[in-house]
Amino acid sequence: TAAAVIYLFHLGVSFWGEYVVGTAYLHLVLALFLPQVFLHFPLTSGSRDRLPWYDILLIVLSFMAPFYFFLHGEAILFTGWEVSPPPVPLILGIILWGVVLEAARRAVGWLLFFLVLFFSLYPLFANYMPSLFYGKSFGFARVVGYNIMGPEGVIGLPTRVLGNLFIGFMLFGVALTATGAAKFFLNLALSLLGTVRGGTAKVSVISSAMVGSISGSVITNVITTGSFTIPAMKRAGYPNYYAAAIETCASSGGVLMPPIMGA
């Protein structure tokens, strides 16, 4: 959160006084978020009560590799590591590449793992592909540099959304809750629909629509309105999973409301 505030509010300096470039900030976001995958998704179900050595190793690597690129953000930008990475960044890039693939496999499954693996390796054999799939091929070092240090690889659009938009809206959601704005929307919806049949579920839909119109973030919406509406629906007799599903659907639709219409 502190790193996001420093960067997003253009304070823009690291702890030692140097300006933080955008790609370096995204590598820092990756270093802080990626290790959590191996804490929440153990390799086997039997390792949930303890942290095996290989997960500890993956946690360390998933932090150290992107943190190294964060420390050398200006070198990546100004000396062309994306095109021709030196030996140490090349090795760390290969390690981070493998760690990201393993994180994708654990969090989503084998399908995403093979999709990411195929398209990340695609530049190696693009010149052998037929017709519309034909393209220029590049060497392995260039592919590692592009996937790991380039602006469209692991720090591409999803990471930019996380670092530049999602964290900001998370802070905004906390501010809504702390100032009582989220509760105001809930109370307004309760005054309109609280007494009708299925009122608590309808309150969830209306309040999520109103909060979503100013947050633009599904998860922020769930955190702010869901903290009130889900317990209210459970007290009204809705099953836990049903209450959560209603709030999730309402929050997903709410972010399409103008004026933000989705972060």
C-alpha positions as CSV (number, residue, x, y, z in Angstrom):
1,T,0.0,0.0,0.0
2,A,2.8,2.4,0.9
3,A,4.6,1.7,-2.4
4,A,1.3,2.3,-4.3
5,V,0.6,5.6,-2.5
6,I,4.2,6.8,-3.3
7,Y,3.9,6.0,-6.9
8,L,0.3,6.8,-7.7
9,F,0.4,10.2,-6.0
10,H,3.6,11.0,-7.9
11,L,5.8,11.2,-4.8
12,G,7.8,8.9,-7.1
13,V,11.0,8.3,-5.1
14,S,12.4,5.2,-3.6
15,F,13.8,4.9,-0.2
16,W,17.1,6.1,-1.4
17,G,15.8,9.1,-3.2
18,E,15.8,8.0,-6.9
19,Y,12.8,8.3,-9.2
20,V,10.8,5.1,-9.6
21,V,10.1,4.3,-13.2
22,G,6.8,2.7,-14.1
23,T,8.1,-0.7,-15.0
24,A,10.2,-0.8,-11.8
25,Y,7.1,-0.1,-9.8
26,L,5.2,-2.9,-11.5
27,H,8.1,-5.3,-10.7
28,L,7.8,-4.3,-7.1
29,V,4.0,-5.0,-7.2
30,L,4.8,-8.4,-8.6
31,A,7.4,-9.0,-5.9
32,L,4.9,-8.2,-3.2
33,F,1.9,-10.1,-4.6
34,L,3.4,-13.2,-6.3
35,P,4.8,-14.9,-3.2
36,Q,1.2,-15.0,-1.7
37,V,0.2,-17.5,-4.4
38,F,2.4,-20.1,-2.9
39,L,1.0,-19.4,0.5
40,H,-2.6,-19.7,-0.5
41,F,-2.2,-22.6,-3.1
42,P,0.0,-25.3,-1.7
43,L,1.3,-28.0,-4.0
44,T,-0.6,-30.7,-2.2
45,S,-3.6,-30.7,0.1
46,G,-1.5,-32.3,2.9
47,S,0.8,-29.3,3.0
48,R,-1.8,-26.8,4.1
49,D,-0.8,-27.1,7.8
50,R,2.9,-26.7,7.1
51,L,5.1,-24.9,4.6
52,P,7.3,-27.4,2.7
53,W,10.8,-26.4,1.7
54,Y,10.1,-26.2,-2.0
55,D,7.3,-23.7,-1.4
56,I,9.6,-21.6,0.8
57,L,12.1,-21.7,-2.1
58,L,9.4,-20.6,-4.5
59,I,8.3,-17.8,-2.2
60,V,11.9,-16.5,-1.9
61,L,12.5,-16.7,-5.7
62,S,9.2,-15.1,-6.5
63,F,10.2,-12.1,-4.3
64,M,13.9,-11.8,-5.0
65,A,13.7,-12.0,-8.9
66,P,11.2,-9.2,-9.5
67,F,12.7,-7.2,-6.6
68,Y,16.0,-7.4,-8.4
69,F,14.4,-6.0,-11.6
70,F,12.7,-3.3,-9.4
71,L,16.2,-2.2,-8.2
72,H,17.5,-2.1,-11.7
73,G,14.5,-0.5,-13.4
74,E,16.5,2.4,-14.9
75,A,19.1,-0.1,-16.3
76,I,16.3,-2.1,-18.0
77,L,14.9,1.1,-19.5
78,F,18.1,2.8,-20.6
79,T,20.5,0.0,-21.4
80,G,18.2,-2.3,-23.3
81,W,17.9,-5.3,-21.0
82,E,14.6,-6.1,-22.7
83,V,16.5,-6.7,-26.0
84,S,19.8,-8.1,-24.7
85,P,19.7,-9.0,-21.0
86,P,23.1,-9.5,-19.3
87,P,23.8,-13.0,-17.7
88,V,22.5,-12.3,-14.2
89,P,19.2,-10.7,-15.4
90,L,18.8,-13.5,-18.0
91,I,19.1,-16.2,-15.3
92,L,16.7,-14.4,-12.9
93,G,14.4,-13.9,-15.8
94,I,14.3,-17.6,-16.6
95,I,13.6,-18.3,-12.9
96,L,10.8,-15.7,-12.7
97,W,9.3,-17.1,-15.9
98,G,9.1,-20.5,-14.4
99,V,7.8,-19.2,-11.1
100,V,5.0,-17.3,-12.8
101,L,4.0,-20.4,-14.8
102,E,3.9,-22.4,-11.7
103,A,1.8,-19.7,-9.9
104,A,-0.7,-19.7,-12.9
105,R,-0.9,-23.5,-12.7
106,R,-1.7,-23.5,-9.0
107,A,-4.1,-20.6,-9.0
108,V,-6.1,-21.5,-12.2
109,G,-5.0,-24.9,-13.5
110,W,-3.2,-26.7,-16.3
111,L,-5.1,-25.1,-19.1
112,L,-3.9,-21.6,-18.3
113,F,-0.4,-23.0,-17.7
114,F,-0.2,-24.5,-21.2
115,L,-1.7,-21.4,-22.8
116,V,0.8,-19.1,-21.2
117,L,3.6,-21.4,-21.9
118,F,2.7,-21.7,-25.6
119,F,2.2,-18.0,-26.3
120,S,5.3,-17.0,-24.3
121,L,7.4,-19.4,-26.3
122,Y,5.7,-18.5,-29.6
123,P,8.4,-16.0,-30.7
124,L,10.9,-18.9,-30.8
125,F,9.1,-20.8,-33.6
126,A,6.9,-18.1,-35.2
127,N,8.8,-18.3,-38.5
128,Y,7.8,-22.0,-38.8
129,M,4.1,-21.3,-38.4
130,P,1.8,-21.4,-41.5
131,S,-0.1,-18.6,-43.1
132,L,-1.6,-16.0,-40.7
133,F,0.3,-17.5,-37.8
134,Y,3.7,-16.7,-39.4
135,G,5.9,-14.2,-37.7
136,K,9.5,-13.2,-37.1
137,S,11.4,-15.4,-34.7
138,F,13.7,-14.2,-32.0
139,G,16.4,-15.9,-29.9
140,F,15.8,-17.3,-26.4
141,A,17.5,-14.4,-24.6
142,R,15.4,-11.8,-26.4
143,V,12.3,-13.8,-25.6
144,V,13.2,-13.9,-21.9
145,G,13.9,-10.2,-21.9
146,Y,10.6,-9.4,-23.6
147,N,8.5,-11.6,-21.4
148,I,10.1,-10.6,-18.1
149,M,11.5,-7.1,-18.5
150,G,9.3,-5.8,-21.4
151,P,6.2,-3.7,-20.8
152,E,3.9,-6.4,-22.3
153,G,5.1,-9.5,-20.5
154,V,4.5,-10.4,-16.9
155,I,4.2,-6.6,-16.1
156,G,1.7,-6.1,-18.9
157,L,-1.9,-5.1,-18.8
158,P,-3.1,-7.3,-15.8
159,T,-0.2,-6.1,-13.6
160,R,-0.7,-2.5,-14.7
161,V,-4.4,-2.8,-13.8
162,L,-3.4,-4.2,-10.4
163,G,-0.8,-1.7,-9.7
164,N,-2.3,1.5,-11.2
165,L,-6.1,1.0,-10.7
166,F,-7.0,-1.9,-8.4
167,I,-4.8,-0.8,-5.4
168,G,-6.1,2.7,-5.7
169,F,-9.7,1.5,-5.7
170,M,-9.0,-0.7,-2.7
171,L,-7.9,2.4,-0.8
172,F,-11.0,4.1,-2.1
173,G,-13.1,1.3,-0.8
174,V,-11.5,1.5,2.6
175,A,-12.2,5.2,2.6
176,L,-15.8,4.7,1.7
177,T,-16.2,2.3,4.6
178,A,-14.3,4.4,7.1
179,T,-16.3,7.6,6.2
180,G,-19.6,5.9,6.2
181,A,-20.4,6.5,2.5
182,A,-20.9,2.8,1.8
183,K,-23.3,2.5,4.8
184,F,-25.2,5.5,3.4
185,F,-25.8,3.7,0.1
186,L,-26.9,0.6,2.0
187,N,-29.3,2.6,4.2
188,L,-30.7,4.3,1.1
189,A,-31.4,1.0,-0.5
190,L,-32.9,-0.4,2.7
191,S,-35.3,2.5,2.9
192,L,-36.5,1.8,-0.7
193,L,-36.6,-2.0,-0.7
194,G,-36.0,-3.3,2.8
195,T,-39.7,-4.2,3.5
196,V,-40.5,-5.9,0.2
197,R,-40.2,-9.7,-0.5
198,G,-36.6,-10.6,-1.0
199,G,-35.7,-7.2,0.2
200,T,-32.2,-7.9,1.4
201,A,-31.2,-9.4,-1.9
202,K,-32.7,-6.4,-3.8
203,V,-30.8,-4.1,-1.4
204,S,-27.6,-5.9,-2.4
205,V,-28.3,-5.2,-6.1
206,I,-29.2,-1.6,-5.6
207,S,-26.4,-0.7,-3.2
208,S,-23.8,-2.5,-5.3
209,A,-25.0,-0.6,-8.4
210,M,-24.6,2.7,-6.6
211,V,-21.3,2.0,-5.1
212,G,-20.0,0.4,-8.4
213,S,-20.9,3.6,-10.2
214,I,-18.2,5.4,-8.2
215,S,-15.7,2.7,-7.6
216,G,-15.4,0.9,-10.9
217,S,-14.0,-2.2,-9.2
218,V,-15.8,-5.5,-8.6
219,I,-13.6,-6.5,-5.6
220,T,-13.8,-3.1,-4.0
221,N,-17.5,-3.3,-4.4
222,V,-17.7,-6.7,-2.7
223,I,-15.5,-5.5,0.1
224,T,-17.5,-2.4,0.8
225,T,-21.1,-3.3,0.2
226,G,-20.7,-7.0,0.8
227,S,-19.5,-6.5,4.4
228,F,-23.1,-5.2,5.1
229,T,-25.3,-7.0,2.6
230,I,-24.0,-10.6,2.9
231,P,-24.6,-10.7,6.7
232,A,-28.0,-9.1,6.2
233,M,-29.0,-11.8,3.6
234,K,-27.7,-14.5,5.9
235,R,-29.8,-13.2,8.7
236,A,-32.8,-13.2,6.4
237,G,-32.3,-16.9,5.8
238,Y,-30.3,-17.0,2.6
239,P,-27.7,-19.8,2.5
240,N,-24.1,-18.6,2.8
241,Y,-23.1,-19.5,-0.8
242,Y,-26.3,-17.9,-2.2
243,A,-25.8,-14.6,-0.4
244,A,-22.2,-14.5,-1.6
245,A,-23.3,-15.3,-5.2
246,I,-25.9,-12.5,-5.2
247,E,-23.4,-9.9,-4.0
248,T,-20.8,-11.1,-6.5
249,C,-23.2,-10.8,-9.4
250,A,-24.5,-7.5,-8.2
251,S,-21.0,-6.1,-7.8
252,S,-19.9,-7.4,-11.2
253,G,-22.9,-5.6,-12.8
254,G,-22.5,-2.5,-10.7
255,V,-19.1,-1.6,-12.0
256,L,-20.7,-1.2,-15.5
257,M,-22.8,1.7,-14.2
258,P,-21.8,5.2,-15.5
259,P,-19.8,7.3,-15.1
260,I,-16.7,5.1,-14.5
261,M,-18.2,2.0,-16.2
262,G,-15.5,-0.4,-15.1
263,A,-11.9,0.0,-14.0
